[in-house]
Amino acid sequence: MTSDSLSRDDEPGAVAAMRRVTLCATVLLAGLSCHDTGPDAAAARRVLFIGNSLTASNDLPALVREIARADGRELDYDQLLAPGVSLEDHWNAGAAEVIADVGAEVVILQQGPSSLPESQEHLRTWAERFAVPIREAGGTPALLMVWPEDSRREAFDAVSESYRSAAAAVDGLFIPAGDAWRAAWERDPDLALYGGDGFHPSPLGSLMAALTVYAVVFDADVGALPASAAPGVPRETFDVLVAAVRQVVAPSVPAVRPR
């Protein structure tokens, strides 16, 4: 694991090592608890999120579910999320067994910015490792591009290339959340997408990422979403976010149809 794989999300070695030992037991007991049991559960798109606090912040998976519901769809999700961990850590903690048990249609993989050359190689290597059990379980791997620290905005291109290359290496989906952030700033440079630490997302930054996840995973045009998809967000701000997602998510994104 390289420092850039986790960046600001990293933890001291002893703490991270202890977390790796307990991670699998923790997620098996508490992380797989978001199944929909309503009448439409059988028709839900099933997704497994694997990542760290960049995905856990502001409960991004739940945001995607609420966006889907506002659009008349359903998301049935599971999650393997813990602070300061990489895909390698998740693998060593038994994530492959969870993937086999869940049988998700889409497995979303996320770690740190992974902008340095050695970190890009690390991301690609572990994406390829994860792709094997994901495909064996009948799913599609997806790489969720994040963002560098606010102080390293010049690294956005490298982060985008890193996640895009990893997605291509596994013939998977590329979810360009970080690119959507930049496209939104082109329209409104004052949007507060970073949280107070200049790395984790603000609620608006997580909403931006959630819209991007929804557009790719459901092969959906977010331009058709009602305002209820983002309660409490001014319509003009929501329109900026939607326009940014439509800019970076190509219409030709491969669809993942319900089984």
PESULBEL-V258773 format. One record per helix or strand of 2 or more residues. SS is the DSSP state (H for helix, E for strand). FROM is the first residue (numbers start at 1). TO is the last residue. Records with the same first field share a line. If there is no record, write none. Layout:
SS: FROM-TO ; FROM-TO
This chain:
H: 3-9 ; 13-31 ; 41-43 ; 53-70 ; 87-92 ; 95-102 ; 117-136 ; 150-169 ; 177-187 ; 203-217 ; 222-224 ; 227-230 ; 235-248
E: 45-51 ; 75-81 ; 106-109 ; 140-144 ; 173-175
